[in-house]
Amino acid sequence: MSDYRTVVFSALLAGLGSSLSLPVQASQATNQDVKQAVKQQVRPEAVQFSKMRTQFLKEFWKQDPESAMAAGRFELGAKLSLPDEAGRKAYLQFCERWLNNLSAFATDTLSANDQTDLVLIRNYLEANRWYLQTYREFAWNPSQHNVAGGFDNLLNTDFAPKERRLRLISERLNAVPAYYQAAQQSIDQPTLEHTQLAIAQMAGTRAVFAQIQQEAQTSSLSKAEKSELQTRLQSAGKALDGYADFLQTLVAHPPAQGWRSFRIGQELYAAKFKADIQSPLSAQQMYQKALAAKAESHQRMAELADQLWPRVMGEAARPADATQRIKLVIDKLSEQHVQPDQLFAEIRRQLPQLEAWIQQHDLLSLDTRKPLVVRETPEYERGVSVASIEAPGIFRPHDKTYYNVTPLTGQSAEQIESTLREYNHWVLQILNIHEAIPGHYTQLQHANQSPSVIKALFGNGAMIEGWAVYSERMMLESGYGGNTPEMWLMYYKWNLRAICNTILDYQVHVMGMSEQEAKHFLTQEAFQTQAEADGKWKRVQYTSVQLTSYFSGYADIMALREELKQQRGTQFRLKPFHEQFLSYGSAPVGMIRQLMLKP
């Protein structure tokens, strides 16, 4: 989201996709449970809950048009929600009203699927209330206030003819000056790091405005419409410049009370972990679990490094310290990487190979008809991660999914080499598994087919990231990469990233780990390159808790798989496990566990 709200569409990963009017399939999706209840002649509580759920979604779209656009609905695409006190108060009232409405339902009177929907809605509302009242990121994170995403959605999603979309854009532009005025008034003792990020991302917002202007000029809008849009675009640009000036002045003349620390501290961290991750473990317990996992990974990596030493390092003397041996072998192997000008081509080349492997080994159903487009990460989204997936909304499942990769342009030769060593011959394959197939891209395809709109809509970040991390393990277990020690060593190095993300995030935000300590930890104990460590340090300043979602979700999925193996014995098969697990949308792993273990 662009303002104070929690990231509702973590499940959609900032999903693209849109619809000006509710398509037939969306109507069927929102009323599906009512029809099913009638068909099965279930208890009245089920019918009442289904009606309530439909009404909640109807009001939710109106309350949060940005989330509606992310889901693929554009009825209110012309409306830009303002990050002002009135808007926050209205959203808080929405949360309170619906929490009260939901209190009429007892979970033990509902089916398992309805119970999970009820819990997901409650969790969403309670989390948003906490974000509004306690976390208050709108006041200290200026980068939350950015209009680029909504305009990009309107402009680049073919939910309607271009001229119709441009008219919506023109109306939406009207509110941009008020938006940035409200944003400026909301800022109170920001962090320096988020202020600098906001300034850096404004180039991307200006690029979106420039694209709007270009598309308008080549459109069949009337002369008057073009003139009106141009006037509004100029006003929006001036408002953006005004916000930039405000932030740059803050940097030059810091607030009298000083900058807020980007470290959120133990109390906020524990509460945010509970709200976002929804794990049975506390933040501290997950941190301790990650420390143990790191030790186990180091032991396995030492064995692989010793196995590879003669072939990779030749007659070089072996250091007594195991971590040094691991690092030397990884560094030598990492010299094998794609050339800078071939990075995007190599990613595109590998995706069909991953699809073929999954189909040949019958690991999971794939819909290869749905387009996956590898592209450069839009400028307004850069600065946080190297790669990401932007998937279509639940009501636009056939739209394009974008595989965003941050280009190497603008980096020094040393930085480029460091980045390519990090994403070397083996790791680049694992990255594509994680982000695309059968990771995020495949999981989100299945999520958008879930019969529950709620489970697809209010997705759990730990489940989403956990599946992507699990998919890496599953692919190598199936023999992908030839079961070579090189591939397994690089897998453990990559998996160590998920583990160390949790350790790093907790130590930085709760324990006060310094930049120097963090980068030493990442390069010496997680075996990451300097470029990767530099980028991760930026990310841990901009985000909190999200970095723990990878290991948390992965650990819970692996535990569930082992439980089901024990329960089903010789009847256990991977493909049915994967299909059933993904059929529940992006619900928290704990909820999925309850449904899958139910007799």
C-alpha positions in Angstrom: 0.0 0.0 0.0 1.0 3.5 -0.6 0.1 4.8 2.9 -0.7 3.6 6.4 -2.3 0.3 5.7 -0.6 -3.1 6.2 0.3 -4.8 3.0 -3.0 -6.5 2.3 -1.8 -7.9 -1.0 1.4 -9.5 0.1 -0.3 -12.5 -1.4 -0.4 -10.8 -4.7 3.0 -9.3 -4.4 1.9 -5.8 -5.4 -0.2 -7.6 -8.0 -1.0 -6.0 -11.3 -4.3 -6.7 -13.0 -7.6 -4.8 -13.2 -11.2 -4.7 -14.2 -13.4 -1.7 -14.7 -16.5 -3.6 -13.9 -16.9 -6.8 -11.9 -16.6 -9.7 -14.3 -18.9 -12.7 -14.2 -16.2 -14.9 -12.6 -15.8 -12.4 -9.8 -19.5 -12.4 -9.0 -19.4 -16.2 -9.0 -16.4 -16.1 -6.7 -18.0 -13.8 -4.1 -21.3 -15.7 -4.1 -19.8 -19.2 -4.5 -20.1 -20.1 -0.8 -23.8 -19.1 -0.6 -24.6 -21.4 -3.6 -22.5 -24.2 -2.1 -24.3 -23.8 1.3 -27.7 -24.1 -0.4 -26.5 -27.0 -2.5 -25.3 -29.0 0.6 -28.2 -27.8 2.8 -25.9 -26.8 5.6 -26.8 -25.0 8.7 -28.2 -21.4 8.6 -24.9 -20.1 10.2 -23.0 -21.1 7.1 -25.5 -19.2 4.8 -25.4 -16.1 7.1 -21.6 -16.2 7.1 -21.5 -16.4 3.4 -23.8 -13.4 3.1 -21.7 -11.5 5.6 -18.5 -12.3 3.7 -20.0 -11.0 0.4 -21.1 -7.8 2.1 -17.7 -7.3 3.7 -16.0 -7.6 0.4 -18.5 -5.1 -1.2 -17.7 -2.5 1.5 -13.9 -3.3 1.4 -13.6 -2.4 -2.2 -15.2 0.9 -1.6 -13.1 1.6 1.5 -9.9 0.6 -0.1 -9.9 1.3 -3.9 -6.1 0.7 -4.1 -6.5 -2.8 -2.8 -9.4 -3.3 -5.2 -7.2 -2.3 -8.1 -4.5 -4.8 -6.9 -7.2 -7.5 -6.9 -8.2 -6.6 -10.4 -11.2 -4.3 -9.9 -11.3 -0.8 -11.2 -14.8 0.5 -10.4 -13.2 3.2 -8.3 -10.0 3.5 -10.2 -10.4 7.3 -10.5 -10.4 7.7 -6.7 -7.1 8.3 -5.0 -7.2 7.7 -1.3 -5.6 10.5 0.6 -3.2 9.7 3.5 -4.8 12.3 5.8 -6.3 12.0 9.3 -9.8 11.8 8.0 -9.0 8.9 5.8 -7.2 7.1 8.6 -10.1 7.7 10.9 -12.6 6.3 8.4 -10.4 3.2 7.9 -10.2 2.7 11.6 -14.0 2.9 11.9 -14.3 0.4 9.1 -12.1 -2.0 11.0 -14.0 -1.5 14.3 -17.4 -1.9 12.7 -16.5 -5.1 11.0 -14.7 -6.6 14.0 -18.0 -6.0 15.8 -20.0 -7.6 13.0 -17.7 -10.7 13.0 -18.1 -11.1 16.8 -21.6 -12.6 16.1 -20.0 -15.7 14.6 -18.5 -18.5 16.7 -15.8 -20.5 14.9 -17.1 -23.8 16.2 -20.4 -23.3 14.3 -18.7 -23.0 10.9 -17.0 -25.4 8.5 -13.2 -25.6 8.5 -13.0 -23.4 5.4 -15.4 -20.8 6.8 -13.5 -20.8 10.0 -10.2 -20.0 8.3 -11.9 -17.2 6.3 -13.3 -15.8 9.5 -9.9 -15.8 11.2 -8.2 -14.3 8.1 -10.7 -11.4 8.0 -10.3 -10.8 11.8 -6.5 -10.9 11.5 -6.6 -8.4 8.7 -8.8 -6.0 10.6 -6.9 -6.4 13.9 -3.6 -5.9 12.1 -4.8 -2.8 10.3 -6.1 -1.4 13.6 -2.7 -2.0 15.2 -0.9 -0.4 12.2 -3.1 2.7 12.4 -3.1 3.2 16.2 0.3 1.9 17.3 2.8 1.4 14.5 1.8 4.6 12.7 4.3 4.2 9.8 2.5 6.9 7.8 4.2 9.4 10.2 7.8 8.3 9.9 8.1 6.5 6.5 7.9 9.1 3.7 8.3 6.4 1.0 4.9 5.1 1.9 3.4 8.1 0.2 3.9 7.4 -3.5 1.2 7.6 -6.2 3.1 5.7 -8.9 1.7 2.3 -8.4 -2.0 3.1 -9.0 -1.2 5.1 -12.1 1.0 2.3 -13.4 -1.8 -0.2 -12.9 -4.3 2.0 -14.7 -2.0 2.7 -17.6 -0.5 -0.7 -18.2 -3.3 -3.2 -17.5 -5.6 -3.8 -20.5 -8.9 -3.9 -18.5 -10.5 -1.4 -20.8 -9.6 0.6 -24.0 -6.7 2.9 -23.6 -8.8 6.1 -23.9 -11.1 4.9 -21.1 -8.1 4.2 -18.9 -6.6 7.6 -19.6 -9.9 9.3 -18.6 -9.7 7.5 -15.2 -6.1 8.6 -14.9 -7.1 12.2 -15.6 -9.7 12.1 -12.9 -7.2 10.4 -10.5 -4.6 13.1 -11.2 -6.9 15.7 -9.8 -6.3 14.4 -6.3 -2.5 14.3 -6.5 -1.8 17.8 -5.1 -4.1 17.1 -2.1 -2.4 13.7 -1.7 1.1 15.1 -1.4 -0.1 17.9 0.8 -1.7 15.3 3.2 1.5 13.3 3.0 3.6 16.2 4.0 1.2 17.0 6.9 1.4 13.4 8.1 5.2 13.3 8.4 6.4 13.6 12.0 10.0 12.8 12.9 10.7 10.4 10.0 13.7 8.2 9.7 16.6 9.5 7.6 16.8 6.2 5.7 13.1 6.2 4.6 13.3 9.9 3.7 16.3 9.2 1.4 14.5 6.2 -0.1 11.4 8.3 -0.9 13.5 10.9 -2.6 15.3 8.3 -4.7 12.1 6.6 -5.8 10.6 9.9 -7.1 12.5 9.4 -10.3 10.3 6.4 -10.9 7.1 8.4 -10.2 8.2 11.1 -12.7 8.8 8.3 -15.3 5.2 7.1 -14.8 4.0 10.6 -15.3 6.1 10.9 -18.5 4.6 7.7 -19.8 1.1 9.0 -19.2 1.9 12.1 -21.2 3.3 10.0 -24.0 0.3 7.7 -24.1 -2.1 10.6 -24.0 -0.5 12.3 -27.0 -0.8 9.2 -29.2 -4.4 8.4 -28.1 -7.7 9.3 -29.7 -8.8 11.5 -26.8 -10.3 14.7 -27.9 -8.2 17.9 -28.0 -10.1 19.2 -24.9 -9.5 15.9 -23.0 -5.8 16.0 -23.8 -5.5 19.6 -22.7 -7.3 18.8 -19.4 -5.1 15.8 -18.7 -2.0 17.8 -19.5 -3.0 20.5 -17.1 -3.7 18.0 -14.3 -0.4 16.2 -15.1 1.5 19.5 -14.7 -0.2 20.1 -11.3 0.6 16.6 -10.2 4.2 17.1 -11.2 4.4 20.3 -9.2 2.9 18.6 -6.2 5.5 15.8 -6.5 8.3 18.4 -6.7 6.9 20.1 -3.7 7.0 16.9 -1.7 10.5 16.3 -2.9 11.6 19.8 -1.8 10.0 19.2 1.6 11.9 16.0 2.1 15.2 17.4 0.8 14.8 20.3 3.2 14.4 17.8 6.0 17.6 16.1 5.0 19.4 19.4 4.9 17.9 20.7 8.1 17.0 17.6 10.3 14.0 17.7 12.7 14.7 19.5 16.0 14.0 16.3 17.9 16.4 14.4 15.6 15.7 11.6 13.2 13.7 8.6 14.3 15.7 5.4 14.4 14.8 2.9 11.7 15.2 0.1 14.3 11.7 -0.5 15.6 12.7 -2.1 18.9 11.6 -5.2 20.7 8.0 -4.3 21.6 7.0 -3.2 18.2 8.9 -6.0 16.6 7.2 -8.7 18.7 3.7 -7.2 17.9 4.5 -6.8 14.2 5.8 -10.4 13.9 2.6 -11.7 15.5 0.4 -9.6 13.1 2.3 -10.3 9.9 3.8 -13.8 10.2 1.0 -15.5 12.2 3.3 -18.2 13.4 2.8 -20.3 16.6 6.3 -19.2 17.6 7.2 -15.8 18.9 9.8 -13.6 17.2 12.4 -14.6 19.7 11.6 -18.3 19.4 11.9 -18.1 15.6 15.2 -16.3 16.0 16.6 -19.1 18.2 15.3 -21.7 15.7 17.2 -19.8 12.9 20.4 -19.8 15.0 20.2 -23.6 15.3 19.4 -24.0 11.5 22.5 -21.9 10.7 24.7 -24.2 12.7 23.3 -27.3 10.9 23.7 -25.7 7.5 27.3 -24.8 8.2 28.0 -28.4 9.2 26.6 -29.7 5.9 28.4 -27.0 3.8 31.7 -27.9 5.4 31.2 -31.5 4.3 30.5 -30.4 0.8 33.3 -28.0 0.7 35.8 -30.7 1.8 34.4 -33.0 -0.9 34.9 -30.3 -3.5 38.2 -29.0 -2.4 40.6 -31.2 -4.5 38.6 -30.5 -7.7 38.0 -26.8 -7.1 41.0 -25.6 -5.1 43.6 -28.0 -6.2 46.8 -28.0 -4.1 45.8 -24.9 -2.1 46.3 -25.3 1.6 43.1 -25.9 3.5 42.4 -23.5 6.4 41.7 -25.1 9.7 38.5 -23.0 10.1 35.5 -24.6 8.4 33.8 -21.3 7.5 37.0 -20.2 5.7 37.1 -23.4 3.7 33.4 -23.0 2.7 34.0 -19.4 1.7 37.0 -20.1 -0.4 35.2 -22.9 -2.3 32.1 -20.7 -2.9 34.2 -17.8 -4.0 36.1 -19.9 -6.5 32.9 -21.5 -7.9 31.2 -18.1 -8.1 33.6 -17.1 -10.8 31.3 -19.0 -13.1 28.5 -16.7 -13.9 26.6 -15.1 -16.8 27.9 -12.1 -18.6 26.3 -8.8 -17.7 24.6 -8.3 -21.1 23.2 -11.8 -21.0 21.5 -11.7 -17.6 17.9 -11.2 -18.8 18.4 -13.6 -21.7 19.6 -16.3 -19.4 16.7 -15.9 -17.1 14.3 -16.2 -20.0 16.1 -19.2 -21.3 15.9 -21.1 -18.0 12.1 -20.7 -17.3 11.0 -23.3 -20.0 13.6 -25.7 -18.6 12.1 -25.5 -15.1 8.6 -26.0 -16.5 9.7 -29.1 -18.4 11.4 -30.6 -15.4 8.3 -30.2 -13.2 6.1 -31.8 -15.9 8.5 -34.6 -16.5 8.8 -35.5 -12.8 5.1 -34.9 -12.1 5.7 -32.6 -9.2 2.9 -30.1 -9.7 0.3 -28.9 -12.1 1.3 -26.0 -14.2 -0.7 -23.7 -16.5 1.9 -22.7 -19.1 -0.7 -20.7 -21.0 -0.5 -17.9 -18.5 2.1 -15.3 -19.6 5.2 -14.6 -17.5 7.1 -11.5 -18.6 10.7 -10.9 -17.5 11.3 -7.1 -17.3 13.4 -4.5 -15.6 12.0 -3.5 -12.2 10.1 -0.2 -12.5 12.1 2.6 -11.2 9.6 3.6 -8.5 9.9 0.1 -7.0 13.7 -0.2 -7.0 15.9 0.0 -3.9 14.6 -2.9 -1.8 15.2 -6.2 -3.6 17.0 -7.6 -6.7 14.1 -9.6 -8.0 10.3 -9.9 -7.4 7.1 -11.1 -8.9 4.1 -8.9 -9.7 1.1 -11.1 -10.3 -2.4 -10.3 -11.6 -5.2 -9.8 -9.2 -7.7 -12.6 -8.3 -10.3 -11.2 -10.7 -7.8 -11.0 -13.6 -6.1 -14.4 -13.5 -5.3 -14.4 -17.2 -3.4 -11.1 -17.2 0.4 -11.0 -17.4 2.6 -11.7 -14.4 5.8 -9.7 -14.3 9.1 -11.1 -13.2 11.0 -7.9 -12.1 14.8 -8.0 -12.2 16.7 -4.9 -11.2 19.1 -4.0 -14.1 22.9 -3.7 -13.5 23.0 -0.3 -15.2 24.5 2.5 -13.2 26.7 0.2 -11.2 30.5 0.2 -11.2 32.3 -2.7 -12.8 33.2 -3.9 -9.3 29.6 -3.8 -8.2 28.4 -5.6 -11.3 31.0 -8.4 -10.9 30.1 -8.8 -7.2 26.4 -9.0 -8.0 27.0 -11.6 -10.8 29.1 -13.7 -8.4 26.3 -13.7 -5.9 23.9 -14.8 -8.6 26.3 -17.3 -10.2 25.7 -20.2 -12.5 24.0 -22.3 -9.8 22.4 -19.6 -7.7 20.7 -17.9 -10.7 18.9 -21.2 -11.3 17.7 -21.3 -7.7 16.6 -17.6 -7.9 14.4 -18.5 -10.9 12.9 -21.5 -9.0 12.2 -19.2 -6.0 10.7 -16.2 -7.9 9.1 -18.0 -10.8 8.7 -21.8 -11.3 7.6 -23.5 -9.1 8.0 -20.7 -6.6 6.0 -17.4 -6.5 4.7 -17.4 -10.0 3.3 -20.9 -9.7 2.0 -20.5 -6.2 0.1 -17.3 -7.1 -1.4 -19.1 -10.1 -2.9 -21.7 -7.7 -3.9 -19.0 -5.2 -5.9 -17.2 -7.8 -7.8 -20.4 -8.4 -8.7 -20.8 -4.8 -12.5 -21.1 -4.2 -12.1 -18.7 -1.3 -11.6 -15.0 -2.3 -10.6 -14.3 1.3 -7.8 -16.8 1.3 -6.4 -15.4 -2.0 -7.0 -11.8 -0.9 -5.6 -11.6 2.6 -2.6 -13.8 1.9 0.0 -14.6 4.5 3.6 -13.5 3.6 5.2 -16.3 5.5 3.2 -18.9 3.5 4.1 -17.2 0.2 7.8 -16.8 0.9 7.9 -20.2 2.7 6.5 -21.9 -0.4 9.1 -20.3 -2.6 11.9 -21.4 -0.3 10.4 -24.9 0.0 10.2 -25.2 -3.8 14.0 -24.8 -4.0 14.5 -27.7 -1.7 11.8 -29.8 -3.4 13.4 -29.2 -6.9 16.9 -30.3 -5.7 15.4 -33.3 -3.9 13.9 -34.4 -7.3 17.3 -34.3 -8.9 17.3 -30.9 -10.5 20.9 -29.8 -11.0 22.2 -33.3 -11.3 22.6 -33.8 -7.5 26.1 -32.5 -7.8 28.0 -31.3 -4.8 28.4 -27.9 -6.4 24.6 -27.5 -6.8 24.0 -28.6 -3.2 26.6 -26.3 -1.8 25.1 -23.4 -3.6 21.6 -24.5 -2.5 22.8 -24.4 1.1 24.4 -21.0 0.6 21.1 -19.8 -0.8 19.0 -21.4 1.9 21.3 -19.9 4.4 20.1 -16.5 3.1 16.6 -17.3 4.3 18.0 -18.4 7.7 20.3 -15.5 8.1 17.5 -13.1 7.0 15.7 -14.0 10.2 18.9 -13.6 12.3 19.9 -10.3 10.7 16.4 -8.8 11.0 16.1 -9.6 14.7 19.6 -8.6 15.6 19.3 -5.3 13.8 15.9 -4.2 14.9 15.8 -5.7 18.4 19.5 -6.1 19.5 21.0 -3.1 17.8 23.4 -4.8 15.4 25.6 -2.2 13.6 26.2 -1.8 9.9 29.7 -3.1 10.2 28.6 -6.1 12.3 25.7 -6.9 9.9 27.9 -6.8 6.8 30.6 -9.0 8.5 27.9 -11.5 9.4 26.5 -11.6 5.9 29.8 -11.9 4.1 31.6 -14.2 6.6 28.8 -16.4 8.0 26.2 -16.3 5.3 28.9 -16.3 2.5 27.3 -13.4 0.6 29.2 -11.1 -1.7 29.8 -7.5 -0.7 27.3 -6.2 -3.1 24.6 -8.5 -1.7 25.5 -7.5 1.8 25.3 -3.8 0.9 21.9 -4.3 -0.6 20.7 -6.4 2.4 21.8 -3.7 4.8 19.7 -1.2 2.9 16.7 -3.6 2.9 16.9 -4.2 6.7 16.8 -0.5 7.2 13.7 0.0 5.0 11.7 -3.1 6.2 11.2 -5.0 9.4 9.9 -8.5 10.1 9.3 -9.3 6.4 12.8 -10.8 6.1 11.8 -13.4 8.7 8.9 -14.7 6.5 11.2 -16.9 4.3 12.6 -19.1 7.0 9.4 -19.1 9.2 7.2 -20.3 6.3 9.7 -22.8 5.0 10.2 -24.4 8.4 6.5 -24.8 8.9 5.9 -26.3 5.5 8.7 -28.8 6.0 7.3 -29.8 9.4 3.8 -30.2 7.8 5.2 -32.4 5.1 6.9 -34.7 7.6 3.7 -34.9 9.7 1.8 -36.0 6.6 4.4 -38.5 5.6 4.0 -40.1 9.1 0.2 -39.9 8.9 -0.2 -41.3 5.3 2.8 -43.7 5.2 3.3 -45.4 1.9 0.3 -43.5 0.5 2.1 -40.2 0.7 2.9 -38.6 -2.7 4.5 -35.3 -3.4 2.2 -34.0 -6.2 -1.1 -34.5 -4.2 0.6 -32.9 -1.2 1.6 -29.9 -3.3 -1.8 -29.6 -5.0 -3.7 -29.8 -1.8 -1.4 -27.4 0.0 -1.7 -24.8 -2.7 -5.5 -25.2 -3.0 -6.1 -23.2 0.1 -4.9 -19.9 -1.4 -2.3 -18.0 0.5 -3.6 -18.8 4.0 -1.2 -19.1 6.9 0.6 -22.5 7.0 -0.9 -23.1 10.5 -4.4 -22.9 9.1 -3.5 -25.1 6.1 -2.0 -27.6 8.5 -5.3 -27.9 10.4 -7.2 -28.5 7.1 -4.8 -31.0 5.7 -4.4 -33.0 8.9 -8.1 -33.2 9.5 -9.3 -36.9 9.2 
